[in-house]
Amino acid sequence: MEGQAFVATFREELLKLGWAEGRNLRSDYRWAPPGDAEAARRFANELVVLQPNLILAHNTAATAAALEQTHTIPILFAIVADPVGSGFVTSFSRPGGNATGFTTLEPTMAGKWLELLKEIAPGVNRAALLFNPATMPSIDNFLSSFKAAAASLGVEAIVAPVHDTSALESVVATQAREPNGGLIVMPDTFMTARHGQVAALAAHYRLPVIAPWRFNAEIGGLISYGIDVADNFRRAAGYADRILNGAKPNELPVQAPVKFELVINLKTAKALGLDVSWILQQRADEVIERATVILSQRDR
């Protein structure tokens, strides 16, 4: 489970900073299934009842659930796409409440994703940006970068909101009705929870797809470009150390990502008839050549 591995990274960094389980640190964990808001609220309440010195919230859904339960206990989020638009903080430099942490992206990445998609699949002349408006309230901040890149590359920019799971296949199928289409997946909570379904649909409709998380490429997506998630958890340990030593969340600015990784799935590229240039392969942090098994959301 990726979440447990990231928390292990967080704990390793805390240990380096002098915080040892059973000596001066006690940790309690709750793991809500992706998309289960009720479980997230219930688990957040259970943690607040314990009156901890700090709550580490993995993502947007966990942060929202924790903030519903407390406005006094410090909350540290590790991978939130849009903390301002989600209402978690007032601004990056002055969070203004009991939460702070680390983000997963910044607006110009939407243009970068399109540039990479076009580079690996030069024939793409129509690109659809997939997102859920409910879980990506600041999508307008990213559209300008996406549309500017599309204009410079001669690509038709398609804004493709997906409001629920049942609509996801129809939206993807619509993009496949005409040739030379491609998909860009935004890292909102809704889309991230359905990464398996997106990869399966992209394979079924033979659409090149770029997504923000490396596991998208690992399960059969064509290419991923996004933050090194583990690095956010390493950096979060430094903030945790400061908070446990008395710092207030509103004294600690929200920080943007600093480490990114590019992963290419050559097996998927071959299946799509794409010849990935050696230069692009050399730039990648990882090139996957093994066979992959793609699971749809209902198979998981």
C-alpha positions as CSV (number, residue, x, y, z in Angstrom):
1,M,0.0,0.0,0.0
2,E,1.6,3.3,-1.1
3,G,0.2,5.2,1.8
4,Q,1.9,3.0,4.4
5,A,5.2,3.2,2.5
6,F,5.0,7.0,2.6
7,V,4.2,7.1,6.3
8,A,7.2,4.8,6.8
9,T,9.4,7.4,5.1
10,F,7.9,10.1,7.3
11,R,8.7,8.1,10.4
12,E,12.3,7.4,9.3
13,E,12.9,11.1,8.9
14,L,11.3,11.8,12.3
15,L,13.7,9.2,13.8
16,K,16.7,11.1,12.3
17,L,15.3,14.2,14.0
18,G,15.3,12.5,17.4
19,W,11.6,11.2,17.6
20,A,11.5,7.5,18.5
21,E,8.4,5.5,18.9
22,G,8.0,4.4,22.5
23,R,10.5,6.9,23.8
24,N,9.2,10.3,23.1
25,L,6.6,9.6,20.4
26,R,3.4,7.7,20.1
27,S,1.6,7.2,16.8
28,D,-2.0,6.1,16.0
29,Y,-3.1,5.4,12.5
30,R,-6.3,5.2,10.6
31,W,-6.7,4.2,6.9
32,A,-9.9,5.3,5.2
33,P,-10.7,3.6,1.8
34,P,-10.3,5.9,-1.1
35,G,-13.4,7.9,-1.7
36,D,-15.1,6.8,1.5
37,A,-15.9,10.2,3.0
38,E,-17.9,8.8,5.9
39,A,-15.0,6.6,7.0
40,A,-12.6,9.5,6.7
41,R,-14.8,11.6,9.0
42,R,-15.2,8.8,11.5
43,F,-11.5,8.1,11.7
44,A,-10.7,11.8,12.0
45,N,-13.1,12.1,14.9
46,E,-11.4,9.1,16.6
47,L,-8.0,10.7,16.3
48,V,-9.2,14.1,17.5
49,V,-10.7,12.4,20.6
50,L,-7.2,11.2,21.5
51,Q,-6.1,14.9,21.6
52,P,-2.8,14.4,19.8
53,N,-0.1,17.1,19.5
54,L,-0.3,16.8,15.7
55,I,-2.4,15.1,13.0
56,L,-0.6,14.1,9.7
57,A,-3.2,14.1,6.9
58,H,-2.2,12.2,3.9
59,N,-4.2,14.0,1.2
60,T,-7.1,16.4,0.4
61,A,-9.8,14.1,1.7
62,A,-8.0,13.4,4.9
63,T,-7.2,17.0,5.5
64,A,-10.8,18.1,4.9
65,A,-12.1,15.4,7.3
66,A,-9.6,16.4,10.0
67,L,-10.5,20.1,9.7
68,E,-14.2,19.3,10.1
69,Q,-13.3,17.9,13.5
70,T,-10.8,20.4,14.9
71,H,-9.6,24.0,14.5
72,T,-7.1,23.8,17.3
73,I,-5.0,20.6,16.9
74,P,-2.2,21.2,14.4
75,I,-2.8,19.5,11.1
76,L,0.0,18.8,8.7
77,F,-0.9,17.8,5.1
78,A,1.5,16.0,2.8
79,I,0.0,15.8,-0.7
80,V,-2.8,18.4,-1.2
81,A,-3.2,19.7,-4.7
82,D,-5.0,23.0,-3.9
83,P,-5.0,23.9,-0.2
84,V,-6.2,27.5,-0.9
85,G,-9.0,26.5,-3.2
86,S,-10.0,23.7,-0.8
87,G,-10.3,26.3,2.0
88,F,-7.5,24.7,4.2
89,V,-5.3,27.8,4.3
90,T,-5.7,31.5,3.5
91,S,-2.5,31.7,1.5
92,F,0.7,29.8,1.0
93,S,2.8,32.4,2.9
94,R,0.2,32.9,5.7
95,P,-1.8,29.7,6.2
96,G,-3.9,31.5,8.9
97,G,-5.3,28.6,10.8
98,N,-4.3,25.2,12.3
99,A,-3.2,23.6,9.1
100,T,-0.1,23.8,6.8
101,G,1.9,21.4,4.7
102,F,3.0,20.5,1.2
103,T,1.3,20.7,-2.2
104,T,1.5,18.4,-5.2
105,L,1.6,20.8,-8.1
106,E,1.6,24.3,-9.4
107,P,-0.4,25.7,-12.3
108,T,2.3,25.6,-15.0
109,M,2.4,21.8,-14.8
110,A,-0.8,21.5,-16.9
111,G,1.2,22.9,-19.8
112,K,4.2,20.7,-19.1
113,W,2.0,17.6,-19.1
114,L,0.7,18.5,-22.6
115,E,4.2,19.2,-23.9
116,L,5.3,15.7,-22.7
117,L,2.3,14.0,-24.1
118,K,3.0,15.7,-27.5
119,E,6.6,14.7,-27.3
120,I,6.0,11.0,-26.6
121,A,3.0,10.9,-29.0
122,P,3.6,13.4,-31.7
123,G,0.4,12.6,-33.6
124,V,-1.8,13.9,-30.8
125,N,-3.7,16.9,-32.0
126,R,-6.6,16.8,-29.5
127,A,-5.9,16.6,-25.7
128,A,-8.6,16.3,-23.0
129,L,-7.9,17.5,-19.5
130,L,-9.8,15.1,-17.1
131,F,-10.8,16.4,-13.7
132,N,-13.7,16.5,-11.2
133,P,-14.8,20.1,-10.5
134,A,-15.9,19.1,-7.0
135,T,-12.5,18.0,-6.0
136,M,-10.5,20.4,-8.1
137,P,-12.1,23.8,-7.3
138,S,-9.2,25.8,-8.6
139,I,-9.1,24.2,-12.1
140,D,-9.2,27.7,-13.7
141,N,-5.7,28.4,-12.4
142,F,-4.4,25.5,-14.5
143,L,-6.5,26.0,-17.6
144,S,-4.5,29.1,-18.8
145,S,-1.2,27.0,-18.8
146,F,-3.0,24.1,-20.5
147,K,-4.5,26.3,-23.2
148,A,-1.4,28.3,-23.8
149,A,0.7,25.1,-24.4
150,A,-2.1,23.8,-26.7
151,A,-2.0,26.9,-28.8
152,S,1.8,26.8,-29.2
153,L,1.8,23.1,-30.1
154,G,-1.2,23.3,-32.4
155,V,-3.3,21.0,-30.3
156,E,-7.0,21.4,-29.6
157,A,-7.5,21.9,-25.9
158,I,-10.5,20.0,-24.5
159,V,-11.8,20.6,-21.0
160,A,-13.4,17.4,-19.9
161,P,-15.0,17.5,-16.4
162,V,-16.0,14.2,-14.9
163,H,-18.6,14.5,-12.1
164,D,-19.0,10.8,-11.1
165,T,-17.6,7.4,-11.8
166,S,-20.4,6.4,-14.1
167,A,-19.5,9.3,-16.4
168,L,-15.8,8.5,-16.6
169,E,-16.0,5.9,-19.4
170,S,-18.4,8.0,-21.5
171,V,-16.0,11.0,-21.3
172,V,-13.0,8.9,-22.3
173,A,-15.0,7.2,-25.1
174,T,-16.0,10.6,-26.4
175,Q,-12.3,11.5,-26.8
176,A,-11.7,8.3,-28.7
177,R,-14.3,8.9,-31.3
178,E,-12.0,10.9,-33.4
179,P,-8.4,10.0,-34.2
180,N,-5.2,11.5,-32.6
181,G,-6.7,12.1,-29.2
182,G,-4.9,12.1,-25.9
183,L,-5.7,12.3,-22.2
184,I,-4.2,14.4,-19.3
185,V,-5.3,13.4,-15.9
186,M,-5.4,16.0,-13.1
187,P,-4.3,14.9,-9.6
188,D,-7.5,15.7,-7.8
189,T,-8.8,13.2,-5.2
190,F,-11.5,11.8,-7.4
191,M,-9.2,11.0,-10.4
192,T,-6.4,9.7,-8.2
193,A,-8.8,7.2,-6.5
194,R,-9.7,5.9,-10.0
195,H,-6.3,5.6,-11.5
196,G,-6.8,2.0,-12.3
197,Q,-10.0,2.6,-14.2
198,V,-8.4,5.4,-16.2
199,A,-5.4,3.2,-17.2
200,A,-7.8,0.4,-18.2
201,L,-10.0,2.8,-20.3
202,A,-7.0,4.4,-22.0
203,A,-5.7,0.9,-22.9
204,H,-9.2,-0.2,-24.1
205,Y,-9.7,2.9,-26.3
206,R,-6.0,3.0,-27.3
207,L,-5.4,6.6,-26.1
208,P,-2.1,7.9,-24.9
209,V,-2.4,9.2,-21.3
210,I,-0.2,11.2,-19.1
211,A,-0.9,11.4,-15.4
212,P,0.8,12.9,-12.3
213,W,1.6,9.8,-10.3
214,R,4.3,7.2,-11.1
215,F,1.9,4.4,-10.3
216,N,-0.2,5.4,-13.3
217,A,2.7,4.4,-15.5
218,E,3.5,1.4,-13.4
219,I,0.0,-0.1,-13.9
220,G,-0.1,0.5,-17.7
221,G,-0.4,4.2,-18.4
222,L,1.9,5.6,-21.1
223,I,3.8,8.3,-19.1
224,S,3.7,10.0,-15.8
225,Y,5.2,13.2,-14.6
226,G,4.8,14.6,-11.1
227,I,6.2,15.0,-7.7
228,D,8.3,12.5,-5.9
229,V,5.6,11.8,-3.2
230,A,8.0,10.3,-0.8
231,D,10.0,13.5,-0.8
232,N,7.0,15.4,0.4
233,F,6.7,13.1,3.3
234,R,10.4,13.5,4.1
235,R,10.0,17.3,4.1
236,A,6.8,17.0,6.2
237,A,8.9,15.3,9.0
238,G,10.8,18.5,9.3
239,Y,7.6,20.5,9.8
240,A,6.4,17.9,12.3
241,D,9.6,18.3,14.3
242,R,9.1,22.1,14.4
243,I,5.4,21.8,15.4
244,L,6.2,19.2,18.1
245,N,8.8,21.6,19.4
246,G,6.2,24.4,19.7
247,A,5.9,26.1,16.3
248,K,2.3,27.0,15.2
249,P,1.0,25.9,11.7
250,N,0.2,29.5,10.8
251,E,3.9,30.3,11.3
252,L,5.0,27.7,8.7
253,P,4.3,28.6,5.0
254,V,2.8,26.0,2.7
255,Q,5.5,24.6,0.5
256,A,5.4,23.7,-3.2
257,P,7.1,20.5,-4.5
258,V,10.7,20.5,-5.3
259,K,11.4,17.0,-6.6
260,F,9.7,15.6,-9.8
261,E,10.0,12.3,-11.6
262,L,9.3,11.2,-15.1
263,V,8.3,7.6,-15.8
264,I,7.7,6.0,-19.2
265,N,6.1,2.7,-19.9
266,L,7.7,1.3,-23.1
267,K,5.5,-1.7,-23.1
268,T,2.4,0.6,-23.4
269,A,4.2,2.8,-25.9
270,K,4.8,-0.3,-28.1
271,A,1.2,-1.3,-27.8
272,L,0.1,2.1,-29.0
273,G,2.6,2.0,-31.9
274,L,4.8,4.7,-30.5
275,D,8.5,4.9,-30.9
276,V,9.9,6.7,-27.8
277,S,13.0,8.7,-28.7
278,W,16.2,7.8,-27.0
279,I,16.6,11.4,-25.8
280,L,13.2,11.2,-23.9
281,Q,14.2,7.8,-22.4
282,Q,17.4,9.3,-21.2
283,R,15.5,12.1,-19.5
284,A,13.2,9.7,-17.6
285,D,13.8,8.8,-14.0
286,E,12.5,5.3,-14.8
287,V,11.7,3.4,-18.0
288,I,9.4,0.5,-17.6
289,E,9.9,-2.4,-20.0
290,R,8.1,-5.2,-18.3
291,A,4.7,-6.4,-19.0
292,T,1.9,-4.8,-17.0
293,V,-1.4,-6.0,-15.7
294,I,-4.1,-3.3,-15.8
295,L,-7.0,-3.6,-13.4
296,S,-10.2,-1.7,-13.7
297,Q,-11.6,0.0,-10.6
298,R,-14.2,-2.7,-10.2
299,D,-11.5,-5.4,-10.3
300,R,-9.5,-3.8,-7.5
